[in-house]
Amino acid sequence: MNLDRKKTVFAWAMYDWANSAFATTVMAGFFPLFFKHYWCANADVNVSTARLGWANSLAGITVAMLAPILGAIADKASARKKFLIFFAYLGAAMTTSFYLVAQGNWPWAIMLFVFATIGFSGGNIFYDALITIVASEKKMDYVSALGFALGYLGGGCLFALNVWMMLQPETFGLADKAAAVKVSFVTVGLWWAVFTLPLILLVKEPPTPRQTSAFANIKAGLNQLKNTFAEIRHLKTISLFLLAYWLYIDGVDTIVRMAVDYGLSIGLEDKDLIVALLIVQFVSFPCALLFGYLPKRIGAKRSIFLALAVYIFVTIYAAFIENKTEFYIMAIFVALVQGGVQALSRSYYARIIPANKSAEYFGFYNMLGKFAVVIGPILIGSVGLIVKRLGYSCDTASRISISSVAFLFIAGGIVLYFVDEQKGKEQVEYLQ
């Protein structure tokens, strides 16, 4: 394999540019707003929050159950690219279909959102796994950070255009804001589909030694999964890292998916939240690149600790926000570390797993990430409902629920402290 080739690395990283439009415009931006005001019109704010949390959880459970199985099959068949393409275009098609959902029809909106999220999350399993065939260990932190940086830049550019469309729909020949948001969903689907093409064309996956039938690949993949369950008991470093990742990525993903909903719950206006999202996108771009170089100075694990410390501050600070300026400050702090913690977690994990089983091991990685997201949104939604039923206001309920996320960053950091990268590499070499 020709590792670290500039064209291949850039083509791989462009998939982050492609699918981050969904993460930004849909997951973090317009879908929570549109879901509350259009598809859940006149519903109680805590009810719509709970529905959104349950939708995220359903998608997370589905991906989590399938991830290791599909990863093992993809490894045996050298089909990581094929699986990525399937999930990417599933997500793009479902996102485009939001255009067809009528006002008040929240069940259909939920269904499409679940399938679109499955496409997004499923594609990321195989995208992450492909890093081992495009980057050497020496360059892995930088390449992983480059992907996230391009993702924030690409997602931010399209989101900025979508915001312009929403604020001035007449400029684009659209009837109103609702029509503009629906067209924005279409642009996300097209953006995702088009910018996946560089990876498809330029990233070459090594072929299997011999051609086998689909049934044989499935059987071999399931046998590999069984063997991996047996061997992972001996790979204590990987298990420990996955536990730490499961804990702290719950907080990261929960903030990504529920931040807009939280802002609405404490009384901020739509335009304020959109500005905050744009701040996150464009501040995260250079910060993610900087995190790619930070491990050379202080090490990857210490860099992750730094990011977790900032997140703990953010979750506590969020409970005391009173106005949009304070919300913008929170957005800047999130942007400083969001791309960094994601990028370095991916590259750190890639260095301690068997390269020939990368899709399967990233299946476990993404499985735990999705199970974490199952807990996070339900935690926020359920705590908010419980506190409200105890007689507190919606505002108080929202603040208490968001501050509880700090526990996940603290617990994840404690477990990560005991992870030894060098020992992890030795354990993998011993088993091979």
KAHUTA-V436637 format. One record per pair of residues at least 12 apart in sequence whose C-alpha atoms are under 6 Angstrom apart, sorted by the first residue. I is the first residue (numbers start at 1). J is the second residue. Records with the same first field share a line. If there is no record, write none. Layout:
BEGIN
I=J, J
END
This chain:
BEGIN
3=134, 135, 136
4=134, 135
8=202, 203
9=134
11=198, 199
12=199
13=147
15=196
16=147, 151
17=150, 151, 154
18=192, 195, 196
19=192
20=151, 155
21=155, 188
24=155
25=159
27=257
28=257
38=103
39=103, 104, 105, 106
40=104, 106
49=381
50=381
53=377, 378
57=374
59=114, 118
60=370, 374
64=367, 370
67=363, 367
68=360, 363, 364
71=359, 360, 363
72=221, 225, 360
73=218, 221
75=357, 359
76=221
77=217
78=207, 208
80=126
84=123, 126
87=119, 122, 123
88=119, 123
90=119
91=116, 119, 120
92=189
94=112, 116
95=116, 185, 189
96=185, 186, 189
99=182
125=362, 363
126=359
129=358, 359, 362
140=347
141=292, 347
142=292
144=343
145=288, 289, 292, 343
148=339
149=285, 288, 289
152=281, 285
153=285
156=281
162=184
165=180
166=180
235=427
237=419, 424
244=412, 415, 416
246=368, 369, 372
247=408, 412
248=408, 409, 412
250=372, 373, 376
251=405, 408
254=376, 377
266=395
276=328, 331
280=331, 335
283=335
284=335, 336
287=336
288=339, 340
291=340
304=341
307=337, 341
308=409
312=406
315=403, 406
316=403
319=399, 403
352=424, 425
380=401
383=401
384=397, 398, 401
END
